Amino acid sequence: MTTVDGFDPGKYQLPNSSMMKQLRFFLLTCLIAGSLNSYVHGENWELRTSQSVLTVGPKGDIKISRDNRVILSSSAARLWSITLENKDEGKRLVLTPEDKIQVRESKGAISLARDYSTPGQAPVVSAEFSIAVKDDAFCFSGRLGNKSAGWTIREVRFPDFSGEVPDAKDTAIYWPTSLGERYTNPREFGKKTAIYPGTWGSMPWFSVNSQGNGLYIACHDPERTRKDFSLQWGAATSFQTSVTFPVNQSAFDIPDVIVKPYAGAWHNAARTYRSWFDRNFTLPRIDPWIRENAGLMLIIFKQQNGNVMWRYKDIDRLCDIAGKLNYKLIGLWGWGVGGHDRLYPNFLPDYALGGRKELEAAIERAHQRGFRVIMYVNGNIMDVSTDFYAYNGLETAHLNEEMDLNFESFIKYNYITPVVFARGCPGSKTWRKAIQDAVLNVQSLGADAVHVDQVGVKSAYPCYSKHHDHVLPQEAFAKYRVKMMQDIRGSLKERDPDFLLMTEGTLDLLMTQVDVFHGLGPGSVITPNAFPSMFRYTFPESIIIQLNAIPMLPRYEANYAAVHGIRHEIMCRYEADADYLASGKMPNQDDYKTVNSPPVLEKILEVSPEEAAAYSHRLIQFENEHKAFFRNGTFVDEQGFHYTGKDILARGFVNGSRMGVVVWNMNVSESREVSVSVPGYRFVSAAEPGKTDVKTPSALGPNSLRLLVYEKQ
């Protein structure tokens, strides 16, 4: 039956009384016509993989089972919904299948079809959905067509399933937010939507695991278009899940939605996705200098309010500071005329900081001392006070459905007027060229790498501008975001093959175009459900820099990053941060009283600047000495070894015939015993940061790391 359910009346225009009469007539005619096309009763259909079975019963009930237990269920009557829109008349209709479906089997696939029509006329909307076995999983796909004048297909939700796990106490949900999240309490998960591609939908798959079995739900789409994964937990053991695709056109091929029950841990789901990824994409070669890099010392030279904290000639002093901490990569943020978060996309040397020649000379001196330099460009926003916006805004700005600008404002200090930005659309050729020009200018200054900020962060926003390259709204931040970074990478590498590209936010869409990700969100920071292993295991080649927005590296955060193979970071954002780095002056609350996003002061005050610097240097030296694992090893999470111990977290790295198991005692005040076994390997050695003779077995000190090395037998 055709309904008007499923849309938010606060967001969309409601039909008036005249429109309601037309709507009721449309509903009635669709119902009448649909009854001529009834579901075929009395037959059973079945598909099998190596581990599970899918059945379509005589009443249209759909079940996916493993070991005689139903994991997912739906019905032909609610498997999909199609939203139509007539913008000229301000109408929306939601078409659902109910029981007016033709079901047939052909070439090993089950086809479910329905035509939505009016009496005596040709079909208005045709929908044919297919369920097949592909790569030992159930594959849901389909094709939609629309011939109704004035109407377009707005979106389609397919497939729509209910699920059940045997025991909520033994259930974990692996969710693709940033580096990943793991929820061991389904009720705590509640309802979430992962919007892919973007940091809040960093990969197009998730997994539900319970009692040694898992359920992999993904979209294997080589075009990597936008799709929204929805998961809602109901009672203790039940959930609802669906995938929604924006369409905005008259015909649409639904990409493969993969449903795969499996035995074992969540790693099987990650391997399934990675296997598909490798068949469709090739990861770029990453230069050894960044792969073996420990992390980033990020310095803001000039803030949004115009305060100058460092000048270009101070890069020499920054090299001294970085050397004490053992960093070899210095980040120049706020280096342009507007400072940090002003006057974008104008990224030009500031003569108040020393001018272009002084900047070039300082970068060259850093190179002579063995340091690398990365410089900042923002790839997402433009300051509305600039001439660029005044003259190019129409051709570059992202417009929402109401054809209004999407503004963002950043106010770093509570006594200044907010700086207002319009969001640039990567589907605009003019915007892409502006960012490419800014990046090439950075390269011309002598830097070794460029950070194009916010490009990996943003979700796949639809853009409705008629002045851009994209045809469909949903293409703007999916298809053309890749093109923007691809063009930038190509032009950079053409001039210098060793020059590197980094962006903010972890996103597999950009794994093929970006060398490094600057972390944002769960995993790159410690949050209650953060689970960085999800992305790191799927893409062990990934180089991720943790998000640490303070001018020192707390020991707990440092160890957290090290055990997951994540690179380290400190940030100098405000005057008190600069004083801390330059002279060791400890900040207080008053130092940040005018700042809207201050550092976490308690962390800075945990230890003295000397002690913080000493541990940073010691830990990074330890990682460098064992770079075969920390830098060049393949992250295997917990696969291939076993460990026990209260408050102990262990992760593994494989390099050739050797495995390094990094063990972390997360207790900050007490030592802990730890036991590790690696079947098929023999123990070789043990090491800890700053220690020359490590005895095993022995208790591991509070908040401490140990590397255990094993050789394959």
N, C-alpha and C positions, 0 to 999 in steps of 0.2 A: 504494500500500500504506500501511497505517496503521503508524506507528512510534512509538517512545518516545524518539527522538533529539531533540536540539535544546534540551535544558534542562540547567541547571546543577545537578548533584546536591547541591552544597554549599548551594544556595539553596532547593531545593524538596524536599519529602518523597519519599523513594524508596518504591516499592511493596513490601509484604511478600510472602511466598510465596503467600498466598491471593490477594492482589491480582494477582500475576503470572499465576496460572492464569486469572483472569477476563480479564486483559489479552490473553493468548494466544488465548482463545476469541473475544474481540472482534476481534482482528486477523484471525483465520481467517474469521469471518463477513463482515467487511468485504471481505476479499479475494475470497471466493466471490461476494458480491453485486456487487462491482465488476466482476467478469469478465463479468457480464451486460450491461455498459454500455461496451463496448470502443471504443477510438479507431477512427475510420473511416479505413481505409488507402487509399492509391492516389490521393488527391486533393491538389491544391495550392491554397493561398489566398494572395492578395497584396493589400497596401495600399501606396499611394504618396503621398508628399508632393512638393513641388517639388524637393527635393534628395535624397531617400532613398527606399528601398523596404524594406518588411517582408514576409517570406514565411513561411508555415507549410507545411513540406514534407510529403510522403506518410507519413513516419515520425514526424511530430510535431516535427521540428526547426524552431526559430524563429530567424530571422536578420534583422538590420537592417543594411543595406548602404548605402554611398554611393560613387559612382564605382566600382562593382564591387568594393569592398573591404568585407569584413564588419567591422562596428564592434562590434556586440553579438550574442550568441547565447545561446540557451537551448533548452529543449525543453518540450513540453507535459507531460512527465513530472516536471519539477522547477520549473515556473514559479511555484508557490506552495507554502506550507505553512500549515496551520490548526491552531492549538493549542487543544484542548478541555481543560476543567478541571471536575472534580467535587470541590468542596471538602469535601463531607460524607464522601466516601470517600477523600480524599487522593490522587486520581489525576489524571494529565495524559496526554493522548494527542496526538500530532502526526500530522495527516492530510496526506498528500502525494498528488499526482495520479497519478503513474506513467503507465501507458498506458491507463488506464480512463476515457477522456474522450470526450465527444461534441463534435465540432467542426462548426460550420455557419456560413454566411455569410448575413447578413440586413441589408438596407438599408445596405450599404457597410461593415459592421462584422463582425469575426470573433468568434464566440462560442465559448468553451470551457467546458463544463459537466460536472459530476460530482456524482452523489448517493452519499453514503456511507450504507449501510443494512445491515440484518440480513435473513436469508432469510425471505421470506413476510411481511415487515412493510413499512410505509410508510417512505420515506426518513427517516433520522435527521438528517443534515446535508446541505443542498443548497448547492452552490457554482456560481455562474455568473459567469465573467469575460469581459470584453469588450475587444477591441482595435479602435480606430477611429482615423480621422484627424480631428484637431480643431485649428484654428488653425495649420494647416500643420505639425503634429507628430503623433507617435503617442501616443495617449491610452489608458492602461490603467486600467480601472475594473472594478467588479464588485459583486455582492451575495451575502451569505451568510445562510443561514437555519438554525436549529437547533430540532428538535422533541424532542430526547431529554431525558427527565426527569432532573433532577439535574445536567445538564451545561450549561455555558455556553461560549461562544467566548471564549477568553482573548485571543488575538491572531491576526493574519494577516500573513504576509510575502508581499508581492506588489508588483511582479514581481521575479524573481530572475534576474540575467543575468551572463554572463561577457563580458568585453570585451578588446579588443586594440588597441594603438596601434602604428604602424609603426616608431617609433624612440624609445626611452626617453630618449635624450639631447636630444631636441627636444620633450619633453612637460612640460606644466605643469598642476597641479591647483589649482583655485580653490575654496577650502573656506570655508563660512560660520561661522567662529568669530569672534565679536565683529565688528570692522570687516572682517575677512577675513584669510585666509592664502593664500599662494601657495607651492606646493612644486614646484621644478624638478627634484627627484630623487625619482622615484616610490618607490624603495626606502626613502628617508628617511620618506616618508609612512606606510608600513606599513599599519596597519589603524586606522580611525577611525570613530566613530559621531557624527553630529551630531543631537542631540536637540532637535527644534523643538517649541514655541517656548522660547527661552532664549538667553542670551548665547553659549552653546556650540553653539547652532544658531540663529543670529540671523536667518537667512532660509531658506525651505524649498527651496533649490536649490543645486546645485554644478555645476561644469563641468570637463571634462577636455579639454585642447587639445594637439594634436600636428601639426606640419608644416602649419600654416596652416588646420587644421580643428578643429572643436570638437564636443563632445557635451554637451548640456544635459539634466540630469535634475532634475526638480522635482515638487512636488505643488501643484497649483492647487486649493486647498481654501478656499472662501469662509468656512467655519466656523473655519478655522485651528486645527484640533484637533491633538493630539499625533501626531507621526510621527517615526520614527528612520531617518535615512539612513545606510546602511552602505557603506563603500568599503574594500576590502582589496586591496593590491597584492601580486601573487605574484611570478612571474619578472619579467625585465626589462621586458617589454612587455605583460603580461597582468594583469587585475584582475577582481574580483568585486564586484557591487553589488546592493543590494536595499533595499526600503523596508518597514518593519514598523509596523503600526498596532495599538495596544491596542484591544480591543473590549469585553470584560467585559459582554456581553449576548447575547441569542439571535438578533438580526438586525443586520446591519451593511451599510451602503452604503460601498464603498471610494471615497474621493475620487479625483479624476483625477490619476494619475501621468503626467507628461509626459516623453517621451523625444524629443529633437530633435537629430539631427546637423545641423551647419551649417558653412558656410565662413566663414573669417575669425577675428578675435580674440574673446576672451572677452566683450568688450563686447556682442556680439550676444546672448549668453545673458542678460546683465543687462537688456538692452532687452526681451527676451522676457518676463522676469518682471515688469518694471515695467509693461509694456503690460497684462498680466493684472491686476496690482494696481490700476491706475487704473480698470479696468472694474468693480471691485468695492468700492473704498474711496475716500474723499475725505480728503485731508490737511487739517488745520486751518490757519487763518490764524495766522501767527506774528507777534507784535507787533514792529515795527521796532526797539524799544529792545534786545531781546535778539539780534535778527539782526545788529545792528551792534555788538554787545558783543565786546570783545577776549578775555574769559576771566574766570577766577575766582580770587580770593585767598581761600583756604579757611582759616579760623581755628578751632581747637578752644579754647574758653574754659576748660573744666574737663575734666580727663582722668578715665579710669575709676577711678584710685586716689584721686580727690578733689582732686588738685593743681589749684589755680586759677592759670592763666597770664595770663588777661585778665578784666577785669570790664566790665560793660556801659558804664561811662563811658569805657573805653578805646577805644570805637568811634571817638572823635574822633582818637586817635593812629593807629588803623588806617587811617583815611581819609588821614592824612598819608603813611603808608607806601605805601598803594595808589596815591596820586597820583604818588609818585616812580617807581613801577614802571609807571604808566600803566594800571592796572586801574581799572574803574569798578563792578565787582560784588564785594561782600564777602560771604563765606559765614560764617554763624554756626553752627558745629557745637559740640556739647558745651555748649549754652547752658542746658540744663534742669537740674532738681534732681539728677539722677543723674549728671551729667557725660556723657561720651561712652561709649556701650556699657554703661550701667547703668540699671536701673529702667524700661526700655521696657515698655509704651507710655505712660508718664507723661512728657509733654513740657510741663512747667510752668516758668515763670520761677523762678529761684533767688535767694532773698534774700541768699545769700552772695555773689552776683555783683552785687547792687544792687536786685533786685526788679523787678516789672512796670513801674511808672511810670518808673523810670530807663531800662529797656530801651526803652520806647516813645519816651521823649524823645531818647535817643541815636540811634535809627533816624531820627527826624524831623530831627535835626541833620545826619545823613548825607545825607538827601534834599535839604536846603537847600544842601548843597555839591555836588550833582550826582551823588551815588553811589546805587547800588541795593543792596538787601540781600536775600539769600536765606537761609532758615533750614531747619534739619535736622529731619526726622522719619524714623523707620525703619518701613517698611511690611511687614516680614517676620518680626520676632522679638519675643518677650516675655520679660522677665526672670522666671524661675520663683520669685524671692523676693518678687514683688509680690502685693498683694491682687488685682490684676486677674487674674493667673494662677490664684490660689487659687479665685476665685469664677467665673471665666469660661473656664478652661482647657478644660473638657469641650466647650464650645460653640465654641471658637475654634482649638484646637490641631490641627495636621496629624498624622494617624496613618498609620503604614506598614501593610503588609499583615498584620503580626503584631499589629496594633492597639496598637502601642507608639508613644510619642512619638519624634520625631526631634529630638534635642537638638543645639544648637550652643553652643560655649563660646568666649569671647573673653578672652584674658589679655594685656593690653598690657605689664604689668610682671612681671618674674620673681620678685617677692617677695610677690605677693598671690594669694589664692585665685581660681581662674578664675570668671568670671561665667557662669552657665549660662542659656541661653535655650531656650525651646521655639519651634518654627517655627509662625507663624500661618498659617491657611489662608484664602486669599481667597474660597474657596467658603463661608465662614461669614459670615452677615449680621452677626453680633455683631462679628467682627473687622473687617469692612469699615467698620462704623459707628465703631469705635474709632479707626481711622486717619483717617477723614473728620473726626471731631471734633478730632483733634490738628491736622490741616491747617487747619481753619477757625480754630482758636485762634491758629495762627501768623499767619494773615491778619489777625486782629483786633489783633495787636501792631503792625501797620503795615508789615510786610515787603512786598516786591515780588514774591516768588516763594517756593516751597517745594520742597525736595528730599526726595522720598519714597524712601529708600534701599533698595537690594537688590531692588526689584520687577522690574526688567528683567533682573537677573542670573540668577535661579533658573531651572532647567530645569522642564519641565512635570511636576513630581512627581505621582504618583497619591496621592490621599488617600482612605483607607478609612473615615473617620469616618461614623457614621450620624446625627450630630447637625448636619450642615451642609446647605446648600442643594443642593449638587451631587448628581446621581443617580449618575453614573459617576465612578470614581476619577480618570480622566484629565481630567475637566472642570475640576478644582479650580484648577490653575495655568495653564490655557489660557483657557477661556471666562470664568471668574470673575475672573481677573486683569484682563482687559479691562474687565469690569463695575466692578470696584473703582476703577480709574483713570478710567473714564468718569463714574462718579458723583461722584468727587472733582473732576474738571475742571468738570463742570456746576455744582456748588455754588459753586466758586471764581469761575467766570466770571459767574455770576448776580450776585454781589456786586461784582465788579470785572473787567471784560472784559480789562484789561491785566495781570492777575495771571497769573504763569507757573508751570508745573509741570515739574519735572525728576525723573528717576530715574537710578539707577546701572545701567550695562550697556546695550549697544546691541542693539536688538531691533525688527524691523519690525512685530511684533504691536502695539507701543505707539506706532508712528508716528502713528496717528490720535488718540492721547490725550495725548501728551507733547510739550512744546515743545522741551526740551533733554535730551540724554543726557550724563551724567557717565561718562566712559570707564572701561572695565575690560577687560583682555585685549588680545590682539594687535591692533595698529593704533592703539589709544589709547596704547599704550606700544610701544617699539621692541623687537621680538623677532626671532629669526633669520628667520622666515617671515612676519612681519607684512606685510599688504597692504591698507592702509586704503582704497585705491581701489575695492575690491570693493563695499563698502557705500556709500561716498561717490558713486560713479558711478551706482549703482542708485537712490540717494535723494540727489541733489545738494542738496535743500532741508534735509537733516539738519544740525542744529547739535550738534556733538560737542565736548565739553571733554576735552582730553588728560588722562591720569593722570600726574601728576608729584608724587610724595609727598615733596618736599623744599622747604625754604623759599626756594629761588631757582630761576630758570629757566635751566638749562644752554643754552648757545648751540646745540649740536647738536640737542637735543630741541626747542628753540624753532623752528629752521629746518625740522625735520621736520614739525612741526605746521603751520607757515605754508604750506609747499608743497602740503599736502593740504587746506588750508582748514579745519583743526581749530583750535578756540579753545585758549588757553593756560591754565596753572594753576600756582600754587604752593600748598603746604600748610604750615601751622604746626601741628604735632601735639604737640610736647614742649617742655619748658622751654628747652632749648638752641636750638630753632627760634625761640622767642619772643625770646630774647636776640639772636639773629642779626638778626632783623627790627627789633627796637627800638633796638639800639645798634651793630650791625655786628660783634658779637663772634663770631669764628670758632670753631666747635665742635671738640671732639676726641673720640677714641674713648671716653674715660671718661665723657663727658657722656651717653652712651647705654648705659652698661654694665648698667643695670637694665631696659632696654627690649627687648622681644621682636621688634619689627619696626622697627628703626631706619632712618633715612634712609640713602641711599648717601653716605657721608661723602666719598668721593673726588670726587664730582660737586660737592658744596658747596665743596670746597677748590680747585677748578680755577682760579678767579679770585677777586679781592677782591669783597666785597659791593658796593663802588662800581661796579666794572666790570660785574658781573652786572646791577645795577639800571639802569645806563646802557644796556646792550644791550636789556634788556627794554623800556625806555621808547622807545628808538629804533626797535625792530622794530614795536612796537604802533602807534607814530605813523605809520610807513611803511604799515602795513596800513590804518589809519584814513584816510590820505590817498588810498589807492587802494581804498576800500571798494566801489567799483563792481565790483571783481573779488573781493577777499578776503572781503567780507561779503555782497554782493548778486549776485555772479556765479554762473553755473551751472557746477559742476565737471564738466569733460569728460575728465579724465585725460589720455591722450595722443592723443585723437581730434582730427583736423583739423590736426595739425602734425607736423613731423619735427624731430628734434634729434640731434646727435652730440656726443661729448665724453667723455673718460675721467673717471670718478668723478662724472659729471653726472646729476642727476635733474631732470626737468622735468614740470610739470603745467599744464593749461590751465583757464582760467575764461572763460566767454562772458557778455557783457552787451550785449544789443542787437546792434549791428553791429560791436562790438569784441571782440577776444579778447586776454586777458592771459595770457602764458606766464611762469610763475614758474620760474626756473632756479636750482638749488642745486648748488654745488660741495661734495660730501660729504667731500672730502679735507680733513683738519683742519690740514695743514701746508704744502700747496703750492697755488699758483694753477693754474687749468686753463682751456684754451681751450674755447669752446662755440660751436656753430653751430645756429641755429634757422631753419626755413623754414615759412611758413604759406601754402599754396596758396590763391589767391583773395583774399588780404589784402595790404595794403601796410603797411610798418613806420611807426610813428608816433613812439614815444618809448621811452626806457629809464630805469629808476630803480633805486636801491639804498638800503637803509636808511641814513639819515644823510648821504647824498651828494647834492649839488645838480647836478653835471655828470658824467653817466656816458657814456663813449665806447663806441660799438659799431662794429665788433667790437673787443673787448679781453678780456684774460684776466680771469677771475673769481677773486677772492681766496679763500683757503682758508676753508672752512666759511662761505660767504657766499651771499647771495641776490641775484637780479636779476629785475626785472619788465620784460618786453618787451611793449609794447602795439602791436596791429595793428588796422587798420581794413579792413572788408570793401570790396572794390573793386566 
